[in-house]
Amino acid sequence: MDFIQIAKDAKEASLKIADLSTELKNKALLKIAEKIELNATEIFSANKQDLASAESLVQSGEITKSTFNRLKLDENKMRDMVQGIRDIAKLDDPVNKKLLVRELDTDLTLYKVSCPIGVLGIIFEARPDVIAQISSLAIKSANAVILKGGKESINTNKKILSVINSALEEIEGFPKNVIQQVFTRDDVAEMLKCDKYINLIIPRGGNSLVKFIKENTKIPVLGHADGICHIFIDENADLDMAIKVVTDAKTQYPSACNSVETLLIHEKFPAKENLLAALQLSEIQLIDNPESWSHEYGDKILSFKTVKNVDEAIEHINTYGSGHTDSIITKDIENAEKFMNKVDSAGVYFNASTRFADGFRYGFGAEVGISTNKTHARGPVGLEGLTIYKYKLIGNGNIVKDYVDGSKCFKHNDIIK
């Protein structure tokens, strides 16, 4: 099908779903979760096809080992995917929330109300579970979505989307074409030009993908290019805590964007060698003075550096970091507050693993991605990040002339701030 027609269909669907009841949206989500569970065996089978094909792509260097790891859909990912959909169904509807109610005059009231963004274009590599996450968030936030996955996950993507749309077809009153999928590079090129119909592009992939998209579209882009996350071990940090947190942040899922890439250690931390030895026992390769402090390894590799104090740690992070997620391990609350206030990142943590930077773990049900932007949405982007707002003004024949010539005066009384 012609991409412009797909985009037009998505635009039409976005206008229809915008007015859908919370009850109907939740009914659709629960049906999707049910259908995915019922078709899990077929989804795993499709994923095995992709994994078999991807092995040769790894050997030829077309995809990295970390991309291959993200491609694999196991029982844990399936469980989280289904639970995430059900969790989204339990969340409050983000649409039509009154964000502000202001009485401009006795018979003139201004409402600021949340509303859907419209049509989302999602471009992602590997990660087949992304389809269910984004589709569910789009439905609950009343957006239409056009998905473009990587060729390495084409069988899994097709199967999951067919299950989702078969579930939606069973929901009476649910509009068609809310969730659509495209497959070619030409489709990506058309998507990036389609600012007439698409309101927001969300890339989920490596640095080169995000950079390419940002440089080749007029459509607003939400996302992050790099995941250069840091952990700073303060002078009085607890050794056992430091070992536990850093190990989790590096090894729990090394290819994730919220995996720690650089360890900063206070020069007076007395157990530095013990910490480094413990990390090596967890099969972490340590690099002192790397070629670049802004490299995302995506593997069990960790660069480390000794710093004089918390201020030098903050300076290093703000210089070389990507604004994703950074953490401090310390017993000093004053240093922790300084760190969290001065580090310019979407997530700043105190005695916790950077791996918590995730919409599911934040209780968002799922996420469309993590944004390091400073406009609209930042950090893990869930339902609220997929809404914008509009102003509704309700009057009684009011005209501006009355307020300009002084026969009437504005009251500006906030009923809801």
Secondary structure, DSSP 8 states (H G I E B T S, - for coil): --HHHHHHHHHHHHHHHTT--HHHHHHHHHHHHHHHHHTHHHHHHHHHHHHHHHHHHHHHTSS-HHHHHHH---HHHHHHHHHHHHHHHHS---TT-EEEEEEEETTEEEEEEEEE--EEEEEE-S-THHHHHHHHHHHHTT-EEEEE--GGGHHHHHHHHHHHHHHHHTSTT--TTSEEEE-SHHHHHHHHH-TTT--EEEEES-HHHHHHHHHT-SS-B---S---EEEEE-TT--HHHHHHHHHHHHHSSTTSTTSEEEEEEETT-TTHHHHHHHHHHTT-EEEES-S-TT----SSEEEEEEESSHHHHHHHHHHH--SSEEEEE-S-HHHHHHHHHHS-SSEEEESS-GGG-STTTTTSSS-SEEE--SSS--EEE-TGGGEEEEEEEE-SS--HHHHHTTSS----EEEE-
